[in-house]
Amino acid sequence: MAVLVRLENEMPPVLIPPYSLGADTPVAEVMQAACDFFRQDPATATLWNMVTGAPVPVEGTLADHGLGDWSALTLGLPPGQPYRRTSFG
């Protein structure tokens, strides 16, 4: 059981730790985990269903919004705030 999240305009989606996220997980917890992974502010980011393109409200669990294990989500960034990759080498 896990949740896949990709950063807006970035590919491919990645498994977000903790890997125990599933249908009964609150959306707020998924949002926090995704923002921690991509180093974003949860107050300004949004979650979108990658398949339908519909926004996922932070209230309730993933199952409340028709999502389950291995859900594919997109973490949207606020306008004007591009994601800066850090590369080493």
Secondary structure, DSSP 8 states (H G I E B T S, - for coil): --EEEEETT--S-EE-SSTT--TTSBHHHHHHHHHHHHT--TTT-EEEETTT--B--SSSBTGGGT--TTEEEEEE--TT---------
